[in-house]
Structure formats: structure tokens, C-alpha cells
């Protein structure tokens, strides 16, 4: 059931992708945890398929990354999906929402922002609905002033929430099917989900934050692209008792390699990359101890085109675009 939250109640070539039989996936933010890292913004992934722009998680800096791609935070995003409610996955949501309703080429949303997220159903509101309600209350003065001063439409400031509690299809639109499934981010961090996106014969699965999880393997099997989180630290850090809770909530490189080996995607990709006193080369080496298939360690603005094969393209910061 969709709920609308509002203050009155409970321009670019790439903005809208041409409809094709491909899926285009862009890693907007590949960092993990609350640490501000310039090279890795907060978790966020853009999936373009069937003429839709779908955003998965909204970590720190997501609006800036969309700006770099020439995609409006307002009319350029068709739906936002949250994996869970840790701060690093939602810190950019207020900016995305508010920039989206402001007047200008990178806002000008004419209708409510559509937001999906898991709910445990124990409180009302809960999950994404609780966040939406908090946002419209926290920024009610901004909404009131801009509506009076800039004549922003009320609908543009609203949030249309789609909460869900079970595994299953949460969006089926324009030939694009989004399936949510529970993952294991730890006993205290529930609900947490991953998402699989299918379009025609193409597919991508996004793990969300998780430990090694059989339910993820089941839902990801057959995916062309598997984007998975990873947590790696030095042997010295691993000896410290205070590091155990964080390690217990995430997937080690060896465990991720086992996931990749069982899912057998055309390409495995790391995002939500947490490296503590260790290097990318060590991350890859540890992964290869349990997986011998194709692997990319994600970087911000790395783009994948899923067709008959998966093609990766790196953003060129000097050209401020993807190379021809």
C-alpha cells in the first residue's frame, strides 16, 4: 500500500535513458560506513532500464554524483529503493528529496518522490514511512516558504511510500521487475534487504549490507551482474575485540568469493567497500582464493552496460564524462 507524506498530511542528455534491451548500472557511491571518504561517496547505485531511472540507496553525496551525470535529482529519478536504515545508506536522502522539489534544471519534480523500503511492521509508521514522515516534519518550514515564495507545487514536496515486509516483487513497471529479498545484516539490524532487477533477459542483483547469506545466493543466481558488499581488514585489526561486531555484520572477501562461485554471474562487482589497513590488491587476492571468475572492485561512477555481455566503463574526470 502506498502512503503519501506531505507537510499538509500524513536537464541533460542522460536524464532519461533511451529504451533498449540493455540495463545500464552506475555506481554512484561505493563507500561503506559513516567515514567521509572523498574517493568513495556513500552507498548508492543507479539502474537504468526500460526508460526508467531507479536509485538503490541514497548515501552521502548521491545528489552530487547525479549532477555529474547530468541527471536531475527531481524529475530524473523515477523511484528510490532503500536496503535498510543505517545512516550511511540514507544520509543523502534529504538532499535528494529537497533538491528534487526546488525549481531549476536539477530539480523541478512535479509529483511525489516514490520511495520503497522494508518494514518490520512493529510500529506505525515504520521503515521508509517513518523516514518520510520525519523528513516532511523536519523541513516543513522550508516547504512552506518555498511554496509561498517560489510557487512550488505541493505534490512535488510529497513522498509516496511503498513499505513491504515479505520477499517478492515490489515494482513491475515498463517491463522492469524489482524483487526485494531479506538478507542477514545481523540480528539487531532488521529489516535489511537486497534487490534483484530484471529487464527482459538481463538482470542485476544488489546485495545490500549482509553477511554470507543463502537467501541472497538463491535470489541472485542467474544474474548477469552481482554487486556485493565486502569488509576486509588487516590480521592485526582482526585480533581486536572491538572489531568483531563490524566484521560479524558484513561479508569477508573469502565469503564473497564463495557467493560469486555459487551464483556464477557474468561479472562480480564489489561496492560498499570497507578496507581497514588493507589494500585493493589484497582484497582481490583473498577473493580469488575462493573465486576464479571475472571481478571488478567498484569505484565511484564506474558504469556497466548489461547486454549480451557486461561492459565496464570508467568515468573520465578530466573530460567529465565517459569516454567515447
N, C-alpha and C positions, 0 to 999 in steps of 0.2 A: 504494500500500500504506500502511495506517495503522500507525503506531508509537505505543506508549504509553510516556510517560516519567513516572516517579514516583520518590519518594525510596527506594522498595524495589526499583526496577528501571529496565532501560533503558526592593417590593410596591406596585404602582402601577397606575393605570388604563391607562396607556400601555404597560405592561411587555410584554404580548403583544398585538399588533395584531389586530383582528378580520379574519377572512379576507374579502377583497373582490377585485375585479378590478383594483384600483389598486396602484401602487407608491408608497410614501412614502419620500423621501430627506431625511435631515437632515445638514447639515454640522456635525459636532461640533467640528472644528478645521480652520481654513483657512490657518494659517501654514505657512511653509516654512523649512527650515534650522534650525540649533541655537539661534538667538537666542530668548530668552524674551520673548514679547510678550503682554501681558495681554489685548489685544483679539482676538488670534488664537492659539489654542492649537495644539498640534502636529497634523499631518495625521491626520484620522480622519473617516470617513463612515459613517453608519448607513443601511442599506437595509432597509425593512420590506416584505415581500411574502409572500403565501401563509401568513400566520400566523407567519412566521419573522423574527427579528431578526438581520441579517447585518452584521458590522462589517468595514470595509475600512481597514486600517492602524490603529495604536494609538499615536498621538503623545502628547506631554506633555499631561496634563490630561484624557484621554479619560474616566476614571472620574468626574471631577467633572462633565463635561458630561452623562454618562448619568444621574448623580444629579439634575441639574437637570430632566431629562425624566421622572424617576420610573422609570427603567429599571435593574433590578438588574444589577450587573457579573457576577453569577454566573448565576442561573437565567434572567435576562432576555436573555442573548446566546446564540444558537444556534451561531454559527460566526464565526471570526476569519480574515480573509484579509490577508496581507501582500504589498505590491507589491515590496519589496526591503528590504535590511537596514541602510540608513543609520539613524543614531541617532535622527533626528527622527521616523522612522516607527515606531519600536519602543520609544521611551523610556517610554511609558505601559503597555507590555505587562505588566511585573512587577506593577504596581499593579492592573491589571485582573484578572490571574490570581489574585493573593493575596486581594484584597478579595472576589473571587468565591467563594473557598472558605471564608471566615470566616463564622461564624454571624451572622445578622441579616437584615433585610429587603433589604439591598443586597448580600447575598452568598448563602450557603446553596445553592451549586451542589451537586447530588447526584451528578454524573457528571463525567468528564474534560472540560476545556475543549478544544474542537475547533479546531485551528489548521492553516491552509493556507498554503503559501508555496513559491516557486520554489527549485529546487536545481540546481547545476551538475554534481552527481554526481561531483566530483573527489575529495572526501574523504568519510569516513564517521565520524560523521554530518556532514551539510552542510545549508545552508539553514535552514528552520524547525526541523528536528530538532536541529541544533546549538544553536539558541537554547533550545529546550525542555530539552535535556539540561543546559545551563548554568544555567537557572533552578532546576531541581529540585535541582541540586547546591549552588548558592549559598544557597538558602533551606531546605536540609534541616533545619537546627536549628529554624526556625520551624514547619515541617511537623510534625516530631517532637513539639515541645512542644504544639502546638495539638491534635494527635491525642490526646495523653495527657491534656491538661488540659480541652479543650473537646469531646472525642469527635467530632472532625470525621472524616467517612468518608474512607478512603484514596482512593477513586475521585474525590472532589471536588478533591484536590490533584494529580491527574494531568493530563497534557497529551497529547491524541490528535493526532498529527501526520500530515498528508497532504502529502507533498512531491510535486512534479511537475517535469518537465523539458521538456515539449513544450506547444505551443499546443493548447488543446482544453477540453472541458467538465470541470470539476473538482468540481462539485456539481450534482446533479439530484435535487431533493427538494421535495415538497409543491407540485409544479408550477413550481418556481423553478429556473432553469438558470443557473449561473455558469460563464462561459467565461474562461479566462486566455489572454493573448497577450503575446508578447515585445514590449518597447519599447526604444528606444535612449536610455539614460541616460548613454552614454559607454562607451568601450572597456574601462575599468577597473571599471565598475560593472555587473557581470553576476553573476547573472541579475537582471533587472528586468522587471516585467510590469504590464500594465493588466488590468482586468476588465470584462466586459460581463455584465449581469444581465438576463435575460429572464423575464417572467411573463405568460403569455397573449400578448396583442398589445402589451404595454407593455415598455419597455426603458430601461436607463440604462447608460452606459459611463463608467468612471472611468479616467483616463489613467495614473495613477501619475506618477512623475517621468520625463520624457522630453524629448528634442529633437524637432524636426519628424520625424514617422515615418510612413511609408507603411503599415506593418503596423497601426498604430493606426487610420488612416483606413479601412482595409479592414474591420476588425472593428467600428468604431463606426458605420459607415454604416447608416442606418435607425433609429438610436437616437432615442428621444423626448427624452432629456436627455443631454447630453455635459458631463461635469465634467472640466476640463482644467487642468493646471498652467500657471503663467506666471512669467516672470522679466523684470523691467523695471528699468532703471537710467538715471540721467541721462547725457547725452552726455559730460559731464566725467569721470564714473567709467568710462565705456566706453573711454576712452583709456588707462587704467591697465593695464599688462600683467598685474598680479596678479588682475584681474577676469576675464580671459579663460577660465580653467578653469571657473569657476562658470557663466559665460554659455554656454559650449560644452556644458554638461550639461543645459541647460533650453531652454524654448521662448520666443521673444520674442513680444510682442503681435502683431506683423505676421504672424509664422509661425502663431500660434494662430488668427488671423483666417482665414488660408488653410485651415487644418484645418476650422474651422467652416463655411466656404463650401463645402467639398467634401463634408463629412458631412451638412450641412443638418439639424441636429437641430431639434425644436420649440423648444428653449431651450438655449443655450450658457451654461455657468457656469464662472467661474474659482474654483479653490481652489488650495491650496499657493501662495498669493500672495506673491511676493517683490518688494517695491518698495524700491529703493535710491535715495534722493534724488530721488524722483519721486512723483507723486500719482495717485490713482484716476482723476481726470478725464483725465490724460494717458494712462493705461493704456487707458481706453475709447477715446479719440481715436485712438491708434495702432492699436488693434484694428479700428476702423471704417474704417481706410484699406484693409483687405483683406476686410472682412466687414460686410454691411449688415443682418444678421438680428438676432433677439432675443438679448440678452446680459444676464447678471447677474454682478456682481462679488461673489463669495461672502463672507458674513460668518458667524461662528460662530453656530450654532443656526438659521440660515436653513433653512427646510423647504420641500420641493417635493412636491406631490401629482401623480402622473402618471396621468391618466385620459384622457378624450377630448381634453383639453388639459392643459398643465402650469401649475399654480398655485403661486406662491411666497408664503410667509407668514413674516413676521419675528417672532422671539421678543420678547416684551414684558418687559423686566427688572423693571419695577415690578409687573406682575401675576404675574411668574414663570411665565408660561405663554403659549401662543399665543392671540391674541385670538379671540373667538367670531365 
